[in-house]
Amino acid sequence: MRQLILKIHSRCNLSCDYCYVYESIDQSWREQPNTMAPATLDQVAQRIDEHAKSHDLRELEVVLHGGEPLMAGHAALAGALEKMRAAFPATRFAIQTNGILLDDRFLALFHEYGVRVGVSVDGGPAATDLHRRYANGRGSYDRISAGIARLMEPEHAVIYGGLLCTIDVDNDPGEVFEALLAFRPPRIDLLLPHGNWTTPPPKRDRPLAYANWLIRVFDRWYDHRPVETNTRIRLFESIIARLFDRPSATETIGGEQPGIVTIETDGSYEQSDALKTTTEGGPATGLAVGGQSLDDVLDHLAVAAPYRLSAKCQACPVVKVCGGGLRAHRYSAGNGFDNPSVYCDDLLTLINHIGGRVRADLERAVSARR
Protein backbone atom coordinates (compact mmCIF):
# COMPACT_ATOMS: atom_id res chain seq x y z
CA MET A 1 0.00 0.00 0.00
CA ARG A 2 1.34 3.42 -0.98
CA GLN A 3 -1.67 5.69 -0.80
CA LEU A 4 -5.01 5.55 0.96
CA ILE A 5 -7.86 7.79 -0.25
CA LEU A 6 -10.03 8.40 2.82
CA LYS A 7 -13.54 9.64 2.08
CA ILE A 8 -14.00 11.51 5.31
CA HIS A 9 -17.20 13.24 4.06
CA SER A 10 -19.43 12.10 1.21
CA ARG A 11 -21.37 15.28 0.42
CA CYS A 12 -20.30 18.57 -1.15
CA ASN A 13 -21.19 22.25 -0.88
CA LEU A 14 -20.82 22.67 -4.66
CA SER A 15 -22.67 21.08 -7.56
CA CYS A 16 -20.05 20.90 -10.34
CA ASP A 17 -21.69 19.62 -13.51
CA TYR A 18 -18.77 17.33 -14.44
CA CYS A 19 -18.35 15.74 -11.00
CA TYR A 20 -17.57 12.03 -11.30
CA VAL A 21 -19.01 11.33 -7.83
CA TYR A 22 -22.47 12.87 -8.14
CA GLU A 23 -23.08 13.37 -11.86
CA SER A 24 -22.02 10.00 -13.29
CA ILE A 25 -23.72 6.66 -13.76
CA ASP A 26 -22.74 5.31 -10.32
CA GLN A 27 -25.03 6.90 -7.73
CA SER A 28 -23.84 4.84 -4.75
CA TRP A 29 -22.95 8.06 -2.90
CA ARG A 30 -26.65 8.34 -2.00
CA GLU A 31 -26.30 5.32 0.29
CA GLN A 32 -23.15 6.53 2.04
CA PRO A 33 -23.19 8.16 5.50
CA ASN A 34 -22.44 11.88 5.31
CA THR A 35 -19.37 11.60 7.55
CA MET A 36 -17.12 8.68 8.46
CA ALA A 37 -18.04 7.49 11.95
CA PRO A 38 -15.42 7.40 14.75
CA ALA A 39 -15.80 3.60 14.97
CA THR A 40 -15.02 3.30 11.24
CA LEU A 41 -11.98 5.54 11.67
CA ASP A 42 -10.81 3.25 14.49
CA GLN A 43 -11.01 0.28 12.10
CA VAL A 44 -9.12 2.19 9.40
CA ALA A 45 -6.39 3.05 11.91
CA GLN A 46 -6.19 -0.60 12.95
CA ARG A 47 -5.80 -1.67 9.29
CA ILE A 48 -3.03 0.89 8.77
CA ASP A 49 -1.24 -0.29 11.91
CA GLU A 50 -1.30 -3.97 10.93
CA HIS A 51 -0.29 -3.21 7.34
CA ALA A 52 2.62 -1.01 8.41
CA LYS A 53 3.92 -3.66 10.80
CA SER A 54 3.41 -6.51 8.33
CA HIS A 55 5.35 -4.78 5.57
CA ASP A 56 7.76 -2.70 7.66
CA LEU A 57 6.54 0.41 5.86
CA ARG A 58 8.71 3.51 5.86
CA GLU A 59 5.83 5.80 4.94
CA LEU A 60 2.22 5.83 3.76
CA GLU A 61 0.19 8.71 2.34
CA VAL A 62 -3.39 9.26 3.48
CA VAL A 63 -5.42 11.68 1.34
CA LEU A 64 -8.51 13.16 2.96
CA HIS A 65 -11.15 13.36 0.27
CA GLY A 66 -14.87 13.65 -0.38
CA GLY A 67 -17.28 15.05 -1.38
CA GLU A 68 -15.85 18.11 0.31
CA PRO A 69 -13.71 16.90 3.24
CA LEU A 70 -13.79 20.23 5.12
CA MET A 71 -17.56 19.74 5.56
CA ALA A 72 -16.71 17.02 8.11
CA GLY A 73 -15.77 19.85 10.48
CA HIS A 74 -12.74 20.71 12.59
CA ALA A 75 -13.29 18.11 15.30
CA ALA A 76 -13.86 15.20 12.91
CA LEU A 77 -10.78 16.02 10.84
CA ALA A 78 -8.66 16.46 13.96
CA GLY A 79 -9.85 13.09 15.27
CA ALA A 80 -9.10 11.36 11.98
CA LEU A 81 -5.60 12.82 11.73
CA GLU A 82 -4.84 11.93 15.34
CA LYS A 83 -5.93 8.31 14.89
CA MET A 84 -4.01 7.80 11.64
CA ARG A 85 -0.83 9.34 13.07
CA ALA A 86 -1.09 7.24 16.24
CA ALA A 87 -1.55 4.09 14.16
CA PHE A 88 1.50 4.81 12.01
CA PRO A 89 3.65 7.83 12.96
CA ALA A 90 5.27 7.98 9.50
CA THR A 91 1.92 8.68 7.81
CA ARG A 92 2.01 11.64 5.40
CA PHE A 93 -1.21 13.56 4.94
CA ALA A 94 -2.81 15.47 2.08
CA ILE A 95 -6.28 16.88 1.51
CA GLN A 96 -8.14 17.79 -1.70
CA THR A 97 -10.66 20.58 -1.19
CA ASN A 98 -12.45 23.37 -3.00
CA GLY A 99 -11.04 25.71 -0.36
CA ILE A 100 -14.34 27.48 0.37
CA LEU A 101 -14.40 26.52 4.07
CA LEU A 102 -10.68 26.99 4.69
CA ASP A 103 -10.21 29.01 7.89
CA ASP A 104 -7.67 29.65 10.66
CA ARG A 105 -8.64 26.55 12.65
CA PHE A 106 -8.21 24.25 9.64
CA LEU A 107 -4.91 25.88 8.72
CA ALA A 108 -3.59 25.45 12.26
CA LEU A 109 -4.67 21.80 12.23
CA PHE A 110 -2.97 21.18 8.89
CA HIS A 111 0.25 22.73 10.15
CA GLU A 112 0.11 20.54 13.25
CA TYR A 113 -0.09 17.34 11.20
CA GLY A 114 1.83 18.48 8.10
CA VAL A 115 -1.21 18.16 5.81
CA ARG A 116 -0.51 19.28 2.24
CA VAL A 117 -3.54 21.17 0.89
CA GLY A 118 -4.62 20.87 -2.76
CA VAL A 119 -7.38 23.12 -4.08
CA SER A 120 -9.60 22.50 -7.11
CA VAL A 121 -10.01 25.51 -9.44
CA ASP A 122 -10.29 25.72 -13.23
CA GLY A 123 -8.49 29.00 -13.93
CA GLY A 124 -9.93 32.51 -13.70
CA PRO A 125 -13.49 33.57 -12.78
CA ALA A 126 -15.15 32.75 -16.11
CA ALA A 127 -13.45 29.35 -16.52
CA THR A 128 -14.09 28.28 -12.93
CA ASP A 129 -17.69 29.49 -12.71
CA LEU A 130 -18.52 27.69 -15.96
CA HIS A 131 -18.67 24.35 -14.13
CA ARG A 132 -17.83 24.82 -10.45
CA ARG A 133 -21.12 26.22 -9.19
CA TYR A 134 -23.43 26.00 -6.23
CA ALA A 135 -26.68 24.08 -6.62
CA ASN A 136 -28.51 27.36 -7.24
CA GLY A 137 -26.25 28.10 -10.21
CA ARG A 138 -24.16 30.76 -8.49
CA GLY A 139 -20.43 30.74 -9.27
CA SER A 140 -17.85 29.74 -6.68
CA TYR A 141 -14.66 31.44 -7.92
CA ASP A 142 -14.69 34.31 -5.43
CA ARG A 143 -14.76 32.03 -2.39
CA ILE A 144 -12.38 29.45 -3.88
CA SER A 145 -9.84 32.15 -4.75
CA ALA A 146 -10.15 33.60 -1.24
CA GLY A 147 -9.23 30.20 0.18
CA ILE A 148 -6.23 29.91 -2.14
CA ALA A 149 -5.16 33.43 -1.16
CA ARG A 150 -4.88 32.20 2.43
CA LEU A 151 -2.59 29.39 1.33
CA MET A 152 -0.45 31.86 -0.60
CA GLU A 153 0.46 33.70 2.60
CA PRO A 154 4.18 33.04 3.38
CA GLU A 155 3.50 31.25 6.66
CA HIS A 156 1.39 28.64 4.86
CA ALA A 157 3.81 27.85 2.03
CA VAL A 158 4.87 24.61 3.72
CA ILE A 159 1.32 23.17 3.51
CA TYR A 160 0.36 24.60 0.08
CA GLY A 161 0.22 21.50 -2.10
CA GLY A 162 -1.01 22.94 -5.40
CA LEU A 163 -4.02 23.22 -7.69
CA LEU A 164 -6.21 20.78 -9.59
CA CYS A 165 -7.76 21.97 -12.85
CA THR A 166 -10.26 20.02 -14.95
CA ILE A 167 -9.78 20.89 -18.63
CA ASP A 168 -12.49 22.48 -20.73
CA VAL A 169 -11.15 22.93 -24.26
CA ASP A 170 -13.55 25.86 -24.81
CA ASN A 171 -11.47 27.84 -22.30
CA ASP A 172 -8.36 29.49 -23.74
CA PRO A 173 -5.38 27.40 -22.52
CA GLY A 174 -3.07 30.40 -22.23
CA GLU A 175 -5.56 32.34 -20.13
CA VAL A 176 -6.27 29.34 -17.91
CA PHE A 177 -2.57 28.68 -17.34
CA GLU A 178 -1.78 32.31 -16.53
CA ALA A 179 -4.72 32.44 -14.10
CA LEU A 180 -3.45 29.32 -12.35
CA LEU A 181 0.11 30.66 -12.21
CA ALA A 182 -1.19 33.82 -10.56
CA PHE A 183 -1.92 31.68 -7.48
CA ARG A 184 1.81 30.71 -7.35
CA PRO A 185 1.09 26.98 -6.93
CA PRO A 186 3.99 24.60 -6.33
CA ARG A 187 2.20 22.08 -8.56
CA ILE A 188 -0.68 21.95 -11.03
CA ASP A 189 -2.65 18.84 -11.90
CA LEU A 190 -4.38 19.09 -15.28
CA LEU A 191 -7.22 16.57 -15.46
CA LEU A 192 -8.86 15.22 -18.59
CA PRO A 193 -12.63 15.19 -17.93
CA HIS A 194 -13.73 11.64 -17.27
CA GLY A 195 -15.43 9.77 -20.07
CA ASN A 196 -15.23 6.50 -21.98
CA TRP A 197 -16.34 4.91 -25.26
CA THR A 198 -19.93 4.48 -24.05
CA THR A 199 -20.22 7.86 -22.34
CA PRO A 200 -17.75 10.06 -24.24
CA PRO A 201 -16.10 13.07 -22.62
CA PRO A 202 -17.17 16.59 -23.67
CA LYS A 203 -16.13 17.78 -27.14
CA ARG A 204 -15.09 14.25 -28.11
CA ASP A 205 -16.25 15.09 -31.67
CA ARG A 206 -13.43 17.62 -32.10
CA PRO A 207 -10.31 15.70 -33.20
CA LEU A 208 -7.22 16.32 -31.03
CA ALA A 209 -8.93 19.15 -29.14
CA TYR A 210 -7.41 18.00 -25.83
CA ALA A 211 -3.96 17.37 -27.31
CA ASN A 212 -3.86 20.83 -28.88
CA TRP A 213 -5.02 22.46 -25.65
CA LEU A 214 -2.40 20.66 -23.59
CA ILE A 215 0.37 21.27 -26.12
CA ARG A 216 -0.16 25.03 -25.84
CA VAL A 217 0.14 24.83 -22.06
CA PHE A 218 3.15 22.52 -22.27
CA ASP A 219 5.06 24.80 -24.63
CA ARG A 220 4.43 27.81 -22.40
CA TRP A 221 5.51 25.85 -19.30
CA TYR A 222 8.50 24.15 -20.90
CA ASP A 223 9.87 27.33 -22.48
CA HIS A 224 9.80 29.34 -19.26
CA ARG A 225 10.43 26.91 -16.44
CA PRO A 226 12.21 27.45 -14.10
CA VAL A 227 13.16 31.01 -15.04
CA GLU A 228 9.63 32.43 -14.71
CA THR A 229 7.95 29.71 -12.68
CA ASN A 230 8.96 26.76 -10.54
CA THR A 231 5.47 25.30 -10.77
CA ARG A 232 5.48 21.60 -11.55
CA ILE A 233 2.84 20.02 -13.80
CA ARG A 234 2.45 16.35 -12.95
CA LEU A 235 1.00 15.24 -16.29
CA PHE A 236 3.91 16.67 -18.29
CA GLU A 237 6.58 15.56 -15.84
CA SER A 238 5.14 12.04 -15.83
CA ILE A 239 5.29 11.84 -19.63
CA ILE A 240 8.92 12.99 -19.59
CA ALA A 241 9.70 10.51 -16.82
CA ARG A 242 8.21 7.63 -18.81
CA LEU A 243 10.19 8.69 -21.91
CA PHE A 244 13.27 7.89 -19.80
CA ASP A 245 11.72 4.71 -18.38
CA ARG A 246 11.24 6.33 -14.99
CA PRO A 247 8.10 5.94 -12.84
CA SER A 248 5.06 8.08 -13.49
CA ALA A 249 3.50 10.14 -10.70
CA THR A 250 -0.06 9.79 -12.00
CA GLU A 251 -2.28 6.85 -12.92
CA THR A 252 -3.28 8.71 -16.10
CA ILE A 253 0.18 8.02 -17.58
CA GLY A 254 2.27 4.89 -17.51
CA GLY A 255 -0.37 2.41 -16.46
CA GLU A 256 -2.29 2.09 -13.23
CA GLN A 257 -0.39 2.68 -10.03
CA PRO A 258 -0.56 -0.32 -7.69
CA GLY A 259 -1.11 0.20 -4.00
CA ILE A 260 -3.83 2.87 -4.12
CA VAL A 261 -7.13 2.09 -2.39
CA THR A 262 -10.17 4.22 -1.55
CA ILE A 263 -12.15 3.85 1.68
CA GLU A 264 -15.69 5.22 1.58
CA THR A 265 -17.44 6.82 4.58
CA ASP A 266 -19.11 3.50 5.46
CA GLY A 267 -15.71 1.76 5.56
CA SER A 268 -16.05 -0.09 2.24
CA TYR A 269 -12.97 -0.47 0.07
CA GLU A 270 -13.20 0.82 -3.49
CA GLN A 271 -11.04 1.17 -6.56
CA SER A 272 -10.39 4.48 -8.31
CA ASP A 273 -13.24 6.99 -8.15
CA ALA A 274 -12.95 7.46 -11.91
CA LEU A 275 -14.61 4.06 -12.32
CA LYS A 276 -17.86 5.64 -11.10
CA THR A 277 -18.21 6.88 -14.68
CA THR A 278 -18.32 3.34 -16.14
CA THR A 279 -21.14 1.34 -14.52
CA GLU A 280 -23.26 1.40 -11.39
CA GLY A 281 -21.00 0.07 -8.65
CA GLY A 282 -17.99 0.33 -10.96
CA PRO A 283 -15.38 0.90 -8.22
CA ALA A 284 -16.91 -1.51 -5.67
CA THR A 285 -14.92 -4.43 -4.28
CA GLY A 286 -17.41 -5.96 -1.83
CA LEU A 287 -14.80 -5.66 0.93
CA ALA A 288 -14.70 -3.38 3.99
CA VAL A 289 -12.37 -2.39 6.82
CA GLY A 290 -14.53 -4.23 9.33
CA GLY A 291 -13.83 -7.61 7.78
CA GLN A 292 -10.80 -7.41 5.49
CA SER A 293 -7.24 -6.10 5.75
CA LEU A 294 -5.45 -3.87 3.28
CA ASP A 295 -3.56 -6.94 2.06
CA ASP A 296 -6.90 -8.67 1.44
CA VAL A 297 -8.16 -5.83 -0.75
CA LEU A 298 -4.90 -5.59 -2.71
CA ASP A 299 -4.98 -9.35 -3.35
CA HIS A 300 -8.63 -9.04 -4.42
CA LEU A 301 -7.85 -6.24 -6.89
CA ALA A 302 -4.96 -8.20 -8.39
CA VAL A 303 -7.47 -10.89 -9.39
CA ALA A 304 -10.70 -8.94 -9.93
CA ALA A 305 -9.20 -5.90 -11.69
CA PRO A 306 -5.96 -7.02 -13.36
CA TYR A 307 -4.11 -4.50 -15.47
CA ARG A 308 -4.39 -5.67 -19.09
CA LEU A 309 -3.87 -3.78 -22.34
CA SER A 310 -5.85 -4.12 -25.53
CA ALA A 311 -4.14 -5.54 -28.63
CA LYS A 312 -4.08 -2.05 -30.17
CA CYS A 313 -2.29 -0.69 -27.11
CA GLN A 314 0.24 -3.51 -27.08
CA ALA A 315 1.19 -2.72 -30.68
CA CYS A 316 1.50 1.04 -30.09
CA PRO A 317 5.01 2.62 -30.17
CA VAL A 318 4.31 4.80 -27.10
CA VAL A 319 2.60 2.20 -24.92
CA LYS A 320 5.51 2.28 -22.44
CA VAL A 321 4.83 5.97 -21.95
CA CYS A 322 1.04 6.18 -21.73
CA GLY A 323 0.48 2.66 -20.41
CA GLY A 324 -2.91 2.62 -22.10
CA GLY A 325 -4.09 5.68 -20.21
CA LEU A 326 -6.46 5.74 -17.26
CA ARG A 327 -8.37 2.47 -16.89
CA ALA A 328 -11.75 4.21 -16.61
CA HIS A 329 -11.15 5.95 -19.93
CA ARG A 330 -10.79 2.58 -21.68
CA TYR A 331 -14.24 1.30 -20.76
CA SER A 332 -17.05 0.41 -23.16
CA ALA A 333 -20.31 -1.38 -22.47
CA GLY A 334 -19.54 -3.88 -25.21
CA ASN A 335 -16.17 -5.23 -24.12
CA GLY A 336 -15.30 -3.74 -20.76
CA PHE A 337 -11.76 -2.38 -20.55
CA ASP A 338 -10.36 -4.19 -23.59
CA ASN A 339 -9.91 -0.91 -25.49
CA PRO A 340 -7.40 1.89 -25.85
CA SER A 341 -8.17 5.09 -24.00
CA VAL A 342 -10.98 7.24 -25.35
CA TYR A 343 -8.20 9.89 -25.38
CA CYS A 344 -5.84 7.63 -27.35
CA ASP A 345 -5.24 10.02 -30.28
CA ASP A 346 -4.79 12.98 -27.94
CA LEU A 347 -2.30 11.13 -25.74
CA LEU A 348 -0.32 9.90 -28.76
CA THR A 349 -0.09 13.43 -30.20
CA LEU A 350 0.84 14.99 -26.86
CA ILE A 351 3.49 12.35 -26.09
CA ASN A 352 5.07 12.71 -29.54
CA HIS A 353 5.17 16.48 -29.19
CA ILE A 354 6.77 16.38 -25.74
CA GLY A 355 9.19 13.67 -26.85
CA GLY A 356 10.18 15.69 -29.91
CA ARG A 357 10.91 18.79 -27.87
CA VAL A 358 12.91 16.93 -25.22
CA ARG A 359 14.83 14.98 -27.86
CA ALA A 360 15.78 18.15 -29.73
CA ASP A 361 17.05 19.76 -26.53
CA LEU A 362 19.10 16.68 -25.67
CA GLU A 363 20.64 16.60 -29.14
CA ARG A 364 21.60 20.28 -28.82
CA ALA A 365 23.08 19.69 -25.39
CA VAL A 366 25.11 16.69 -26.57
CA SER A 367 26.34 18.61 -29.62
CA ALA A 368 27.41 21.58 -27.48
CA ARG A 369 29.18 19.28 -25.02
CA ARG A 370 31.11 17.62 -27.83
Secondary structure as UniProt FT lines:
FT   STRAND          3..7
FT   TURN            17..18
FT   TURN            20..22
FT   HELIX           28..31
FT   HELIX           38..55
FT   STRAND          60..65
FT   HELIX           69..72
FT   HELIX           74..87
FT   TURN            89..90
FT   STRAND          91..97
FT   TURN            100..101
FT   HELIX           104..113
FT   STRAND          115..120
FT   HELIX           125..131
FT   TURN            135..136
FT   HELIX           141..151
FT   HELIX           154..159
FT   STRAND          160..166
FT   TURN            169..170
FT   HELIX           173..181
FT   TURN            182..183
FT   STRAND          187..191
FT   TURN            202..205
FT   TURN            207..208
FT   HELIX           209..224
FT   TURN            225..228
FT   STRAND          232..233
FT   HELIX           234..243
FT   TURN            244..245
FT   TURN            251..252
FT   STRAND          260..263
FT   TURN            265..266
FT   STRAND          268..270
FT   HELIX           273..277
FT   TURN            280..283
FT   STRAND          284..288
FT   TURN            289..291
FT   HELIX           294..304
FT   HELIX           311..314
FT   TURN            317..318
FT   HELIX           319..322
FT   TURN            323..324
FT   HELIX           327..330
FT   TURN            333..335
FT   TURN            342..343
FT   HELIX           344..369
//
